[in-house]
Amino acid sequence: MNKKFVQWLYIFVGVMALGLGAHAQPGPKNFKNPIIPGFAPDPTITKVGEDYYLANSSFEFFPAVPIYHSKDLVNWQLISYAVSNSDYLPELRQVDPNRGIYAPTLRYHDGLFYMITTCVRCGDNFYVTAKDPRGPWSEPVWVEGDRGIDPDLFWDDDGKVYYSGTGILDKSKAPWKQANGIWIQQIDLKTGKLLGKKTQLTFGHAAEAHYTEGPHIYKIKGKYYLIVAEGGTGSSHAVSVFRSDKVKGPYEPFQNNPVMTHRNMGYKAFIHTTGHADLIETQNGEWWSVMLAKRNFGGKTMLARESFLTKVEWHNGWPIFNGPVNRVLEVDKRPNLPWSPFPAKPTRYHFDDKNLELEFNFLRNPASKWYALTKGQLAIDVRPETGDMNKVSPSMVLHRTRDLQYVASTQVSLKNRKDNEAAGLVVYRNKDNWYQFVLKGDKVELSYYRKGKLIEVASEPYIADSAVLKIVASKDIKLYFSYGESEKQLRSIGGSVNADATSDNIALGFNGPYVGMYATSHNQVSNKKAYFDWFEYKGLDDKNGQ
């Protein structure tokens, strides 16, 4: 049976099931956090009618700034990237790990979507626009003048547009050592020029607060509200709120700040590092907040910073986050919105389309196209670049790791392999922390980097042109590897391998883990191509609230 037909049949069955299910029940009472699992930090949200759109930071990975769509704030579907044209952001081709695209702000105004963000050490701040969030998005407009990271855009009632950034305008007025702050300035969105004078709005609420950042301004019932992150995006992360009668302040802090934090719950809390919030009001008058947080799996943060959802209510003109518990919960009552799940996608990618599926990313912005989709295969050039190199885009096609437990597999072919030529699977976080499971020369090899140290796990003879490679990630923070000439004839290699090299505990930094396909000639020139018949990623975790 044609693989393309099977995919469409799968989607059709999902749509039919969705339609029948809608008559059977209105949907579950609860939802389960995170709403976007895996590498999905710094969420920002906007609304158009009954449709919601969310964006995340993406750091050194490309395409940049994933855009998601939802109608119920719980079920989300990846629909585009704000920067997907490789010519639009060449600055992202040679950035260090954990640099690149930092926290964005996504907004909609007068028929146009705006996404503004910072490319750290690769050009500073820019924004792009689109009439349709699915694209096309415009070329970047670079913001002129001193900027600061984590930019925000706010349209006031008089038509003026304001840009908020981070930093201290007058260092002599810094209230404490290592203080940071939020400032505001008018912006001309036609040119990207900042207009007039900057005004310092806050240094943060808590005494000795570090890393005040992530500003968002809203006007609600005649008052201006400023929400910020402070404490850093680690265990001290928090959300604080300020209020003013004027857009440029002065802003008074809420005496009950921080309005959301898990920093007082200790290191054993399952959900931790909560912060960097953005607010949205539903068409039914409810208020909700998206924010980042991490999950603790036996003392390990395996999935980096993810996107979470919690309710917000207004008491005496101030926002209360998920009162009275004042916590982000793993299972919570879902928003008063029609239950709107998307049809499930096939877990196996057959490479039958003209373009790669949206779920796939590259490490940095490739300077040339070293891959092709042809005859139901993904062909990847076997190039000299390796995964442990810095400031390069190796031949990697990566899929975000969405689950603690998952199965990832592929069928790969690399004929007449020399000893330096390899192709197969990787589990990747950064150049110092990643796993490689590859056909190399006349062997199959398994090794990994942990804190920059290469650890060779196993090597076994293998001369066939192609192989099925399979990785299983388990809840005990182990990886299990197997290989063979077909899916029905797999044998294990390497036993159980510690999976924590790509955890936050070891890899550190701001980005998140991936699993995917890889080819390299290890610093030597090669004219070979590795062919991947299919790639499968199947999560084994339960994500459904009941």
VOGU-3710 file (C-alpha; in Angstrom, 3 decimals, decimal comma):
1> mnkkfvqwly> 0,000/0,000/0,000  1,295/3,465/-0,884  2,910/5,139/2,153  1,361/8,505/1,312  -2,102/6,928/1,190  -1,525/5,341/4,586  -0,635/8,753/6,064  -3,779/10,378/4,681  -5,868/7,415/5,863  -4,399/7,835/9,350
11> ifvgvmalgl> -5,330/11,515/9,408  -8,819/10,814/8,007  -9,516/8,241/10,713  -8,327/10,732/13,336  -10,643/13,441/11,999  -13,612/11,041/11,954  -12,869/9,934/15,497  -12,621/13,557/16,575  -15,980/14,359/15,028  -17,704/11,346/16,597
21> gahaqpgpkn> -16,086/12,002/19,952  -17,339/15,592/19,972  -20,912/14,296/20,134  -20,079/11,714/22,787  -18,548/14,049/25,360  -17,628/17,722/25,741  -14,061/16,851/26,645  -12,216/16,097/29,889  -12,690/18,260/32,947  -8,980/18,614/33,524
31> fknpiipgfa> -5,828/19,134/31,531  -2,273/18,037/32,116  0,779/20,305/32,198  2,967/21,009/30,361  0,794/22,092/27,451  3,844/21,972/25,159  6,320/19,399/26,478  9,995/19,260/25,688  12,140/22,121/24,449  9,555/24,951/24,565
41> pdptitkvge> 10,904/27,806/26,732  9,865/31,443/27,183  6,269/31,060/25,915  4,456/34,140/24,624  0,818/34,172/23,560  -1,676/36,204/21,566  -5,297/35,775/20,483  -7,318/36,513/17,340  -11,031/35,846/17,702  -11,288/32,325/19,086
51> dyylanssfe> -7,813/31,279/17,962  -4,723/31,338/20,162  -1,113/31,458/19,009  1,997/30,737/21,059  5,694/31,164/20,272  8,858/29,934/21,978  12,528/30,822/21,902  14,758/28,503/19,875  18,380/29,598/20,563  20,852/28,130/18,025
61> ffpavpiyhs> 18,359/25,843/16,270  16,703/26,511/12,928  14,048/27,199/11,674  13,704/29,740/14,464  10,820/30,634/16,809  8,208/27,875/16,492  4,586/29,056/16,266  1,756/26,946/17,698  -2,036/27,223/17,293  -4,829/26,263/19,698
71> kdlvnwqlis> -8,522/26,868/20,226  -8,703/25,661/23,839  -5,295/26,630/25,341  -4,574/22,954/26,045  -4,216/21,264/22,667  -1,525/22,863/20,500  -0,359/22,228/16,959  2,914/23,413/15,425  1,959/25,491/12,360  5,068/27,459/11,337
81> yavsnsdylp> 8,262/29,238/12,326  8,617/32,993/12,458  11,990/32,668/10,703  12,212/29,761/8,280  13,872/31,344/5,237  17,581/30,624/5,673  18,506/33,811/3,795  16,646/35,969/6,316  18,893/35,227/9,274  22,421/34,308/8,153
91> elrqvdpnrg> 23,582/35,673/11,518  22,383/32,391/13,056  24,981/30,317/11,171  27,875/30,731/13,585  26,588/31,149/17,116  27,756/29,445/20,286  25,590/26,901/22,113  22,746/28,555/24,028  23,079/31,787/22,066  20,915/32,853/19,154
101> iyaptlryhd> 17,166/33,423/19,519  16,148/34,388/23,050  12,704/35,121/24,476  10,225/36,437/21,868  7,019/38,422/22,203  4,146/37,482/19,893  1,380/40,049/19,332  -1,464/40,788/16,908  -2,509/44,324/15,983  -4,649/45,753/13,210
111> glfymittcv> -4,567/42,688/10,977  -0,896/41,902/11,423  1,077/39,467/13,596  4,329/40,717/15,099  7,097/38,582/16,560  9,944/40,491/18,191  12,983/38,837/19,723  16,726/39,016/20,342  19,426/37,203/18,393  22,098/37,147/21,087
121> rcgdnfyvta> 25,613/37,572/19,656  24,133/37,439/16,179  22,662/40,847/15,449  20,624/41,847/18,530  16,904/42,674/18,261  14,567/42,344/15,297  10,912/41,775/14,490  9,057/40,046/11,693  5,415/40,342/10,614  2,799/38,192/8,907
131> kdprgpwsep> -0,855/38,484/7,942  -1,225/34,754/8,552  0,744/33,116/11,397  1,302/30,128/9,110  3,377/32,442/6,959  4,924/33,794/4,998  6,709/35,918/7,587  8,579/39,030/6,529  12,288/39,646/6,479  13,651/40,822/9,837
141> vwvegdrgid> 13,454/44,516/10,678  16,379/45,275/12,989  15,756/47,606/15,919  18,077/50,609/15,951  19,600/51,973/19,143  20,388/50,428/22,543  18,027/47,523/22,965  18,422/44,934/25,733  17,167/41,351/25,525  13,587/40,003/25,797
151> pdlfwdddgk> 11,845/42,843/23,907  8,133/43,546/24,237  5,723/45,535/22,024  2,705/47,404/23,397  0,152/49,460/21,466  -1,461/52,228/23,509  -4,931/53,659/22,891  -3,490/56,762/21,208  -1,815/54,652/18,519  1,700/54,978/19,882
161> vyysgtgild> 3,755/51,808/20,069  6,159/51,151/22,925  9,184/48,921/23,101  10,319/47,497/26,440  13,789/46,103/26,948  16,047/45,022/29,772  18,931/46,887/31,345  19,840/49,771/33,609  19,933/53,206/32,004  22,013/54,828/34,730
171> kskapwkqan> 24,351/52,384/36,471  24,902/54,885/39,291  21,242/54,405/40,275  21,397/50,624/40,459  19,849/49,723/43,825  22,071/46,693/44,438  24,973/44,768/42,952  24,015/42,576/39,964  20,725/44,448/39,583  19,005/44,537/36,215
181> giwiqqidlk> 15,877/46,359/35,123  13,185/47,120/32,590  12,943/50,290/30,522  10,513/51,606/27,907  10,786/53,739/24,773  8,532/54,568/21,850  9,260/52,738/18,577  8,504/53,377/14,912  7,522/49,983/13,522  7,960/51,138/9,934
191> tgkllgkktq> 11,688/51,689/10,413  12,627/49,926/13,646  13,905/53,173/15,168  13,495/53,861/18,861  12,059/57,340/19,454  12,472/59,842/22,252  13,973/59,078/25,640  14,202/55,804/27,490  12,433/55,575/30,832  13,466/53,140/33,555
201> ltfghaaeah> 10,381/51,307/34,830  11,719/48,944/37,484  14,752/47,063/38,748  12,605/44,171/39,961  10,516/43,784/43,083  12,508/41,604/45,443  15,486/43,101/47,258  18,680/41,863/45,612  16,655/40,468/42,682  18,838/39,235/39,834
211> ytegphiyki> 18,076/39,030/36,121  14,911/41,096/35,943  13,806/40,422/32,369  10,992/39,128/30,163  8,761/42,257/30,342  5,189/42,363/29,025  2,902/45,413/29,283  -0,914/45,279/29,170  -3,679/47,834/29,617  -6,556/46,380/31,623
221> kgkyylivae> -9,544/48,414/32,822  -7,685/51,685/32,473  -4,532/50,550/34,297  -1,156/49,626/32,852  0,339/46,383/34,095  3,958/45,312/33,769  4,802/41,652/34,292  8,447/40,608/34,577  10,542/37,556/35,292  13,179/37,839/37,986
231> ggtgsshavs> 15,559/35,636/39,907  17,041/34,003/36,824  15,663/31,074/34,838  16,823/28,572/37,458  15,570/27,502/40,871  14,955/31,141/41,956  12,774/31,992/38,955  9,671/34,069/39,700  6,953/36,268/38,195  6,329/39,759/39,591
241> vfrsdkvkgp> 3,754/42,374/38,595  3,632/46,181/38,714  0,810/48,680/38,058  0,614/52,284/36,859  -1,803/54,952/35,650  0,584/55,877/32,839  2,429/53,716/30,335  5,778/55,220/31,339  5,053/54,907/35,036  5,815/55,275/37,810
251> yepfqnnpvm> 4,941/51,615/38,392  4,079/50,386/41,872  4,914/46,768/42,728  2,252/44,421/44,010  2,912/43,936/47,712  2,180/40,212/47,337  4,916/39,682/44,740  6,036/37,316/43,440  2,670/36,336/42,022  4,082/32,993/40,901
261> thrnmgykaf> 7,168/31,043/41,932  8,102/27,538/43,054  11,441/28,602/44,499  10,245/28,045/48,073  9,226/24,426/47,399  12,717/22,953/47,558  14,746/20,938/45,100  12,442/17,900/45,153  9,412/19,687/43,667  8,170/17,954/40,529
271> ihttghadli> 7,408/21,251/38,740  10,119/23,821/39,382  11,798/26,910/37,899  8,426/28,539/37,097  8,582/32,000/35,551  8,613/34,149/32,423  4,843/34,579/32,109  2,520/36,072/29,492  -1,206/36,752/30,005  -4,238/36,174/27,789
281> etqngewwsv> -7,980/36,797/28,218  -10,321/34,266/26,615  -13,496/35,100/24,727  -15,372/33,887/27,817  -13,720/36,441/30,096  -11,297/34,083/31,825  -7,653/35,032/32,275  -4,834/32,543/31,871  -1,066/32,653/31,912  1,499/30,682/29,986
291> mlakrnfggk> 4,957/30,387/31,493  8,001/28,190/31,444  8,850/25,583/34,042  10,808/22,371/34,325  9,921/18,888/35,530  11,934/16,833/38,000  12,356/13,164/37,086  14,172/11,468/39,948  16,362/14,480/40,496  17,042/14,989/36,781
301> tmlaresflt> 15,616/17,651/34,451  15,557/15,652/31,233  13,298/17,792/29,038  14,629/21,282/29,740  12,251/24,271/29,950  8,691/23,565/28,820  5,470/25,579/28,355  2,900/25,452/31,158  -0,581/26,932/31,705  -2,272/28,243/34,842
311> kvewhngwpi> -5,385/30,271/35,617  -5,290/33,930/36,685  -7,997/35,807/38,584  -8,173/39,493/39,447  -8,527/40,558/43,094  -8,697/44,259/43,921  -7,024/45,148/40,648  -4,155/42,661/40,921  -3,616/39,289/39,229  -3,647/36,180/41,416
321> fngpvnrvle> -2,067/33,136/39,801  -4,002/29,926/40,451  -5,354/30,916/43,832  -5,629/29,676/46,491  -2,907/27,078/45,836  -0,699/29,646/44,048  1,115/26,875/42,219  1,357/25,528/38,689  -0,254/22,102/38,908  0,474/19,032/36,855
331> vdkrpnlpws> -3,268/18,342/36,566  -5,696/21,250/36,767  -9,185/22,249/35,671  -9,074/23,213/32,037  -10,238/26,534/30,521  -13,918/27,140/29,780  -13,382/26,684/26,049  -14,662/24,083/23,569  -12,463/20,993/23,698  -10,537/21,133/20,416
341> pfpakptryh> -7,902/18,428/20,001  -6,072/18,104/16,706  -6,016/14,863/14,736  -3,090/12,731/15,810  -0,191/12,759/13,402  1,552/9,570/12,284  4,578/8,843/14,429  6,568/7,644/11,418  7,861/10,102/8,821  8,230/8,594/5,327
351> fddknlelef> 9,756/11,607/3,549  7,200/11,511/0,740  6,593/15,277/0,650  8,609/17,961/-1,108  9,625/19,521/2,210  10,635/18,252/5,619  7,882/18,087/8,216  7,687/21,090/10,541  8,845/18,971/13,460  12,402/18,765/12,114
361> nflrnpaskw> 15,130/21,273/12,940  18,786/21,876/12,140  21,631/22,829/14,431  22,122/26,466/13,389  21,094/27,935/10,056  22,633/25,846/7,250  24,689/27,902/4,794  23,831/25,431/2,021  21,243/22,741/1,436  22,994/19,474/2,246
371> yaltkgqlai> 19,871/17,303/2,266  17,150/16,351/-0,214  13,839/14,501/-0,210  13,826/12,077/-3,108  11,893/8,897/-3,939  10,545/8,533/-0,421  13,932/8,931/1,226  15,806/11,639/3,071  19,253/11,923/1,500  21,881/13,620/3,688
381> dvrpetgdmn> 25,309/14,603/2,441  28,137/12,947/4,357  30,047/16,091/5,281  33,218/16,738/7,332  31,410/18,567/10,166  30,797/16,620/13,377  28,429/17,144/16,287  31,214/18,083/18,687  32,296/21,069/16,583  31,348/24,617/17,541
391> kvspsmvlhr> 29,753/27,230/15,284  28,942/24,826/12,446  25,783/23,229/11,066  26,582/19,513/10,784  24,472/17,086/8,761  21,853/16,656/11,474  18,081/16,562/11,033  16,611/16,726/14,512  13,243/16,194/16,193  12,422/17,686/19,600
401> trdlqyvast> 12,306/15,192/22,453  8,793/15,595/23,865  8,729/12,738/26,379  10,774/11,240/29,178  10,037/7,824/27,688  10,149/7,435/23,920  11,193/5,239/21,035  13,185/6,711/18,143  14,197/4,615/15,159  15,207/4,838/11,531
411> qvslknrkdn> 16,346/2,780/8,574  19,610/4,140/7,197  21,768/3,156/4,242  25,384/4,173/3,622  27,048/2,038/0,976  30,760/1,273/0,679  31,525/3,020/3,936  35,075/4,096/4,659  36,345/4,020/8,223  35,734/7,759/8,597
421> eaaglvvyrn> 32,207/7,740/7,127  29,253/7,351/9,471  25,482/7,736/9,528  22,742/6,959/12,013  20,980/8,410/15,058  21,903/11,035/17,625  20,420/12,228/20,898  21,640/15,812/20,987  21,773/18,736/23,422  25,021/20,534/22,600
431> kdnwyqfvlk> 28,530/19,815/21,307  29,714/18,598/24,709  26,709/16,450/25,581  25,241/14,070/23,021  24,936/10,439/21,956  25,750/8,894/18,566  24,591/5,478/17,325  25,908/5,001/13,808  27,071/2,748/11,025  30,749/3,587/10,623
441> gdkvelsyyr> 33,062/1,732/8,255  32,449/-1,984/8,744  31,024/-1,579/12,234  28,082/-0,257/14,210  29,299/2,078/16,938  27,752/3,537/20,078  29,398/6,368/21,991  28,560/9,645/23,692  29,988/12,900/24,951  29,441/13,905/28,575
451> kgklievase> 30,818/17,284/29,622  33,026/17,205/26,534  34,558/13,798/27,288  34,068/11,071/24,674  32,850/7,778/26,167  33,009/4,768/23,842  30,297/2,293/24,806  30,349/-0,478/22,202  31,434/-1,409/18,692  30,377/-4,504/16,742
461> pyiadsavlk> 31,135/-5,743/13,212  28,498/-4,851/10,632  29,047/-4,855/6,868  25,521/-4,619/5,417  24,737/-1,456/3,443  21,678/-0,565/5,532  20,394/-1,070/9,060  17,488/-0,333/11,306  18,679/1,593/14,366  16,493/1,957/17,448
471> ivaskdikly> 16,774/3,953/20,676  14,472/3,470/23,656  14,480/6,079/26,447  13,095/4,770/29,731  11,744/6,348/32,897  14,789/5,161/34,845  16,887/7,710/32,885  18,488/5,063/30,711  18,898/4,657/26,966  18,716/1,263/25,267
481> fsygesekql> 20,073/0,711/21,748  19,458/-2,024/19,196  20,192/-2,613/15,512  19,687/-5,098/12,703  18,922/-5,549/9,032  15,164/-5,335/9,668  12,797/-4,242/12,413  12,032/-7,882/13,207  15,675/-8,802/13,643  17,122/-6,369/16,144
491> rsiggsvnad> 19,808/-7,131/18,694  20,813/-4,944/21,575  24,165/-3,253/21,964  25,780/-1,509/24,914  23,285/-2,566/27,579  21,704/0,264/29,554  23,379/3,641/29,035  23,002/6,568/31,422  20,782/9,122/29,633  21,615/12,151/31,761
501> atsdnialgf> 24,302/13,653/29,499  21,574/15,702/27,784  19,870/16,691/31,060  19,932/20,211/32,468  21,943/18,844/35,389  24,880/17,982/33,103  24,462/19,980/29,891  23,294/23,180/31,597  22,284/26,097/29,365  18,979/27,280/27,924
511> ngpyvgmyat> 18,239/25,016/24,961  16,727/21,523/25,025  17,195/17,930/23,850  16,614/16,474/20,400  16,786/13,085/18,742  17,370/12,639/15,030  19,437/11,633/12,014  23,119/12,328/11,417  25,894/11,781/8,889  29,560/12,749/8,917
521> shnqvsnkka> 32,919/12,010/7,284  34,864/13,140/10,357  36,827/16,109/9,007  37,539/14,486/5,644  35,991/15,183/2,264  33,394/12,664/1,095  31,049/12,539/-1,885  28,715/10,012/-0,242  25,105/10,405/0,770  23,334/8,641/3,611
531> yfdwfeykgl> 19,768/7,602/2,813  17,074/7,414/5,462  13,928/5,496/4,431  11,931/6,683/7,426  12,258/8,126/10,897  9,962/7,388/13,810  9,497/9,204/17,091  6,919/7,719/19,426  6,321/9,140/22,900  5,433/6,660/25,603
541> ddkngq> 4,253/9,115/28,282  0,628/9,830/29,169  -0,207/13,469/28,338  -4,005/13,459/28,695  -5,717/15,081/31,671  -8,718/13,235/33,097
//
